[in-house]
Amino acid sequence: MAWITCDFYSETLQLSTGIEVFIPQSALMPYGSSSKLPVLYLLHGRGADQTEWMRRSSIERYAEDKGIALVMPGVGRSYYMDMANGPSYFTFLSEELPQLVQSFFPVSGRREDTFVAGISMGGYGAFKLAMSYPERYAAGASLSGGLDLASRAAGPGFQEHEIRALFGSVDRLRGSRDDLLYLASEFAAYGGNKPMLYQCCGTEDFLYHDNQTFRRYADSLGIPMTYEEEPGGHEWGYWDRKIQRVLDWLPLP
């Protein structure tokens, strides 16, 4: 296997940024193979960075066994959105980053080979990407995601300066395409092939209620989704187990 730290300048963000990339060598055997790898964009949680998955889980071993490449971007506390007063991280993730990754590394650009998953804030980002661009992703997975962001932002979990930086105001967020409940209604009406969705959350997680809200709303819209819950909190022991489940669930060749 190969871990690669890749630093580059983003034209979208107008700043230098970096990603962690995992390339499974077993999938490129025999030596010199020109095969393109399936790729999982793996998103970090709030307050973390692109190294979180490699430091806190055994994702390297799991991905090697599956023959899938991993791309782990760093987005700070941006909530994977085009910030009202800050860089355009969602545009970077959805437009610029995939093009750069496909030019730098032996990964496929085909929809059927492209997946996204994340924890907590990254679970929000994963569902936002999958539902915003169903023509680009074959599957999206949220592990303990912050899926009812408008309600969460109206509570004590966000400081006023952070709300202004991210979305301007809670009223501006609610009912926008940064609100997953609103985005789910657009996704449900989409007439093309929809990506598979996977959602899980531990029953002791502080985001369990938010996950239930999203799950019930998705069910009411008739959105197919694999949902799992079990005892567990907002912690890496739970996520390390569930990412193995996600990799087994992905429609890999």
C-alpha positions in Angstrom: 0.0 0.0 0.0 1.1 3.6 -0.5 0.1 6.6 1.7 0.7 9.9 -0.1 0.5 13.4 1.4 -0.3 15.7 -1.5 0.0 19.5 -1.1 -1.2 21.8 -3.9 -2.7 25.2 -4.7 -6.4 25.3 -5.1 -7.7 27.8 -7.7 -11.2 27.6 -6.2 -10.1 28.2 -2.6 -7.3 30.6 -3.6 -5.0 29.0 -1.0 -2.7 26.1 -0.6 -4.3 22.9 0.7 -3.7 19.2 1.1 -5.1 15.8 0.8 -4.1 12.4 2.2 -4.3 9.6 -0.5 -4.2 5.8 -0.1 -3.4 3.7 -3.2 -3.7 -0.1 -2.7 -0.8 -1.7 -4.4 -2.4 -5.1 -4.6 -5.1 -3.7 -7.0 -2.4 -2.5 -9.4 -0.6 -5.8 -9.7 0.9 -7.0 -11.9 3.5 -4.2 -11.9 2.7 -1.6 -14.5 -1.0 -2.3 -14.7 -2.9 0.6 -16.3 -6.2 -0.2 -14.5 -8.1 2.7 -12.9 -9.0 2.2 -9.3 -12.4 2.7 -7.7 -12.2 5.7 -5.3 -13.8 6.6 -1.9 -13.7 10.2 -0.9 -13.5 9.9 2.9 -14.5 13.0 4.8 -13.4 14.1 8.3 -15.4 15.4 11.2 -15.7 18.9 12.7 -12.6 20.1 14.4 -10.4 17.5 12.6 -8.4 17.4 9.4 -7.4 15.2 6.5 -5.2 13.0 8.7 -8.0 11.9 11.0 -9.0 8.7 9.3 -5.4 7.4 9.0 -4.6 8.3 12.6 -7.8 7.1 14.3 -8.9 4.0 12.4 -7.5 1.0 10.6 -8.9 2.2 7.2 -5.5 1.4 5.5 -5.9 -2.3 6.1 -9.6 -2.4 5.2 -9.1 -0.5 1.9 -6.1 -2.6 0.9 -8.3 -5.7 1.2 -11.0 -4.2 -0.9 -8.6 -2.7 -3.6 -10.1 0.8 -3.3 -8.3 4.1 -3.4 -9.0 6.6 -0.6 -8.9 10.4 -1.0 -9.1 12.4 2.3 -9.4 16.2 1.9 -9.1 18.8 4.6 -11.8 21.4 4.9 -11.3 22.8 8.4 -14.7 23.7 10.1 -16.3 24.7 6.8 -19.1 22.0 6.9 -18.2 21.2 3.3 -20.1 24.2 2.0 -19.4 27.3 0.1 -19.1 29.6 3.1 -21.0 32.8 3.3 -17.9 34.5 4.5 -15.0 32.3 3.6 -13.7 29.9 0.9 -16.0 27.9 -1.5 -15.2 24.4 -0.1 -18.2 22.7 -1.7 -17.3 23.9 -5.1 -13.7 22.8 -4.4 -14.8 19.3 -3.4 -17.4 18.7 -6.1 -15.6 20.3 -9.1 -11.9 21.0 -8.7 -10.8 18.2 -6.4 -12.0 15.2 -8.5 -10.4 16.6 -11.6 -7.1 17.0 -9.8 -7.2 13.6 -8.2 -7.9 11.9 -11.6 -4.9 13.7 -13.1 -2.6 13.0 -10.2 -3.5 9.4 -9.4 -4.6 6.1 -11.1 -8.3 6.5 -10.1 -11.4 6.1 -12.1 -13.7 9.0 -13.0 -16.6 6.8 -13.8 -19.8 7.2 -11.7 -19.9 3.5 -10.9 -16.4 3.6 -9.4 -16.9 6.8 -7.3 -18.1 6.9 -3.7 -18.2 9.3 -0.7 -18.5 8.7 3.0 -17.8 10.6 6.2 -18.3 10.9 10.0 -20.2 13.6 11.9 -19.7 16.8 9.9 -18.3 14.6 7.1 -21.5 12.5 7.1 -23.3 15.7 6.3 -20.8 16.4 3.6 -21.1 12.9 2.1 -24.9 13.0 1.8 -24.7 16.6 0.5 -22.3 15.5 -2.3 -24.3 12.3 -3.2 -27.7 14.0 -3.3 -26.4 17.2 -5.1 -24.7 15.2 -7.8 -26.4 11.8 -8.2 -25.0 11.5 -11.7 -21.4 11.5 -10.2 -21.6 9.1 -7.3 -22.7 5.5 -7.1 -23.0 5.5 -3.3 -22.9 7.9 -0.3 -22.5 6.9 3.4 -23.1 8.9 6.6 -21.7 7.7 9.9 -23.2 9.6 12.8 -23.7 12.5 10.5 -25.0 16.0 11.4 -28.0 15.6 9.1 -30.4 18.2 10.5 -28.0 21.1 10.4 -30.6 23.9 10.5 -32.0 22.6 13.8 -28.5 22.0 15.1 -27.3 25.5 14.2 -30.2 27.0 16.0 -29.1 25.4 19.2 -26.1 25.9 21.5 -23.6 24.0 19.3 -22.7 26.9 17.1 -21.3 30.3 18.1 -22.7 33.3 16.4 -19.5 34.2 14.6 -19.4 30.6 13.2 -23.0 30.9 11.9 -22.1 34.2 10.2 -19.1 32.7 8.5 -20.7 29.5 7.4 -24.2 30.4 6.2 -24.8 34.0 7.2 -27.8 33.2 9.4 -29.9 30.2 10.4 -32.8 31.5 8.4 -30.6 31.6 5.3 -29.6 28.0 5.9 -33.1 26.6 6.4 -34.7 25.6 3.1 -31.5 26.1 1.1 -29.4 23.5 -0.7 -27.2 23.4 2.4 -30.2 22.0 4.3 -30.2 18.3 3.8 -33.9 18.1 4.4 -34.6 20.5 1.6 -32.0 18.8 -0.6 -33.6 15.4 0.0 -36.8 16.6 -1.6 -34.9 17.6 -4.7 -33.1 14.3 -4.6 -36.4 12.3 -4.3 -37.7 14.0 -7.5 -34.6 13.3 -9.5 -35.5 11.1 -12.4 -32.1 9.5 -13.1 -30.2 6.7 -11.3 -29.8 7.6 -7.7 -26.7 6.7 -5.7 -27.2 4.1 -2.9 -27.4 5.7 0.5 -26.2 4.3 3.8 -26.9 5.9 7.2 -25.9 4.7 10.7 -25.8 6.2 14.1 -25.2 4.9 17.6 -28.2 5.1 19.9 -26.1 6.9 22.6 -24.8 9.5 20.1 -25.7 13.1 20.7 -26.7 13.3 17.0 -29.0 10.3 17.2 -32.1 12.6 17.2 -30.9 14.5 14.2 -30.4 11.2 12.4 -33.9 10.0 13.2 -35.3 13.3 11.9 -33.5 12.8 8.6 -34.4 9.1 8.3 -38.1 9.7 8.9 -38.1 12.5 6.3 -36.3 10.4 3.7 -38.7 7.5 4.4 -41.7 9.9 3.8 -40.2 10.9 0.4 -39.7 7.2 -0.6 -35.9 7.6 -0.8 -34.3 4.1 -0.6 -31.7 3.8 2.1 -29.8 1.2 4.1 -30.2 2.3 7.7 -28.5 0.7 10.8 -28.4 1.6 14.4 -27.0 -0.1 17.5 -25.5 0.9 20.8 -22.7 3.3 20.3 -21.5 6.9 20.9 -19.8 9.6 18.9 -16.4 7.9 18.9 -13.9 6.0 16.9 -14.5 2.5 18.2 -17.9 2.7 16.7 -16.8 4.4 13.4 -13.9 1.9 12.9 -16.4 -1.0 13.0 -19.0 0.8 10.8 -16.5 1.8 8.0 -15.9 -1.9 7.5 -19.6 -2.4 7.1 -19.6 0.5 4.5 -16.8 -1.1 2.5 -18.7 -4.4 2.4 -21.8 -2.6 1.3 -20.3 -0.6 -1.5 -21.0 -1.9 -5.0 -17.4 -2.7 -5.7 -16.5 -4.9 -8.7 
